[in-house]
């Protein structure tokens, strides 16, 4: 199978690298230009550790939010399912016809 074509574009304004899917035209990836102040070589070890701890906390909080949303989603779907079961007509007791009965 042919590998999907991607284009790498360098933004003339901000010098960010943008990766675009050739088939759909959607932006797949955007990487802003790294400034010299953001370079790990310019930061102290404590600053890098603080940044890493902040990113870990953000990832953990996002995980917890998604976990809670998933819990609420299953409760919502269960409630909708029970509501729809109430509207099902059970008065017809005849079994549905078999496909072979039509031959």
Helices and strands as residue ranges (DSSP letters): E 6-10, E 17-21, E 27-31, G 36-38, G 40-42, H 45-86, G 99-102
